[in-house]
Amino acid sequence: MEIILAYANVFSRDLIIEESQQRDETMEILPANRISEVTALINRGVSPALIILDSGLSDIKGLAGLTRTLEATRREVPIAIMGAPTSNSEMRMVLEAGAMGYIPKNIGIKAFFSALILMIEGQIFMPQETSHHNGEKHFLPINDLTGRELDMLSGLLAGKSDKEIAIKYGIALVTVKHHLKSLRGKLGAKNRTHAVCRAIELGLTQEASKS
């Protein structure tokens, strides 16, 4: 599975590539420094599962770089924009322009890779934020998850099966299924993938990573 990562900061890009190799040997990150390098890879026949464009690329020129990349791929490849945390309205503009998602640069590494999988599977990713009276933005909190439900969420974020989660926490498979059902209900999620998406949107990944 190939992913094109066009990222302005070479140091950060290399860290992402190194982390991806440790997490999934089947994932190959193809680096690029400019939109022109992304389109060159596409023209050479590379068929990535996902393309990530840094909003800070020198030749991205706002949404024009996204449009160029969409045209190069004939809109057959999901494309995500990665940039500074921003408002919902600005993220929606990116989605309306054709992107599959918007990844804020302050996202945790586990949530980052979970977001990639969601978009590769065809789901839109946009973290939801809410504004408080002082103008600051915070991720929506959920404070009624039990410790065991956080364990289940940690397993989902790591891509583990029900059986693997049961083994990790030393509990019965039926118990895992019970807690997963409860977790999905609290998150308002239809399935495992939707639960991961909701957890990322609600800013629960850091809490789950402690489990």
Residue pairs with C-beta under 8 A, 6 or more apart in sequence:
1 24
1 26
1 27
1 28
1 49
1 120
2 28
2 29
2 30
2 46
2 47
2 48
2 49
3 20
3 27
3 28
3 29
3 30
3 48
3 49
3 50
3 51
3 52
3 116
4 29
4 30
4 32
4 38
4 41
4 46
4 48
4 50
4 51
4 52
5 13
5 16
5 17
5 29
5 30
5 31
5 32
5 52
6 31
6 32
6 33
6 34
6 35
6 37
6 38
6 51
6 52
6 53
6 54
6 57
7 13
7 16
7 31
7 32
7 33
7 52
7 54
7 57
7 82
8 33
8 54
8 56
8 57
8 58
9 54
9 56
10 33
13 31
14 31
16 29
16 112
17 29
17 31
19 109
19 113
20 27
20 29
20 113
21 27
23 113
24 113
30 41
30 46
30 48
32 38
32 41
33 57
33 58
34 57
34 58
34 59
35 53
35 57
35 59
35 60
35 65
35 68
35 69
36 59
38 51
38 53
38 69
38 72
39 68
39 69
39 72
41 48
42 69
42 72
42 73
42 77
43 72
47 77
48 77
49 77
49 78
49 120
50 77
50 78
50 79
50 80
50 100
50 116
50 119
50 120
51 69
51 73
51 77
51 78
51 79
51 80
52 79
52 80
52 81
52 82
52 103
52 116
53 60
53 65
53 66
53 69
53 79
53 80
53 81
53 82
54 60
54 82
54 83
55 81
55 82
55 83
55 84
56 83
57 65
59 65
60 66
63 93
63 94
63 97
66 79
66 81
66 94
66 97
66 98
66 99
67 97
67 98
69 79
70 79
70 98
73 79
75 98
78 100
78 101
78 119
78 120
78 122
79 98
79 99
79 100
80 99
80 100
80 101
80 102
80 103
80 115
80 116
80 119
80 125
81 94
81 99
81 101
81 102
81 103
82 102
82 103
82 104
82 105
83 102
83 103
83 104
83 105
84 104
84 105
85 104
85 105
85 106
85 129
85 137
86 102
86 104
87 129
87 137
88 126
88 128
88 129
91 102
91 126
91 127
92 126
94 102
95 101
95 102
95 124
95 126
100 119
100 122
100 124
100 125
101 115
101 118
101 119
101 124
101 125
101 126
102 125
102 126
102 127
103 112
103 115
103 125
104 127
107 115
107 127
107 200
108 205
108 206
108 209
110 157
110 158
110 205
110 209
111 157
111 200
111 205
114 157
114 159
114 196
114 200
114 205
115 125
115 200
117 159
117 196
118 125
118 193
118 196
118 197
118 200
119 125
121 193
123 193
123 194
123 197
125 197
125 200
126 201
127 139
127 200
127 201
127 203
128 139
128 140
128 201
128 202
129 137
129 138
129 139
129 140
130 137
130 138
130 139
130 140
131 137
132 138
138 203
139 201
139 202
139 203
140 201
140 202
140 203
141 202
141 203
142 186
142 187
142 202
142 204
144 186
145 153
145 183
145 186
145 204
145 207
146 179
146 182
147 211
148 169
148 179
149 179
149 182
149 183
149 186
150 204
150 207
150 208
150 210
150 211
151 165
151 169
151 179
151 211
152 165
152 176
152 179
152 180
152 183
153 183
153 195
153 199
153 204
153 208
153 211
154 208
154 209
154 211
155 164
155 165
155 168
155 169
156 180
156 192
156 195
156 196
156 199
157 196
157 199
157 205
157 208
157 209
160 168
162 173
162 176
162 177
162 180
163 173
165 176
166 172
166 173
166 175
166 176
169 176
180 192
180 195
183 189
183 195
184 190
184 191
184 192
184 194
184 195
187 194
187 195
187 198
187 199
187 202
188 198
189 195
189 197
189 198
199 205
199 208
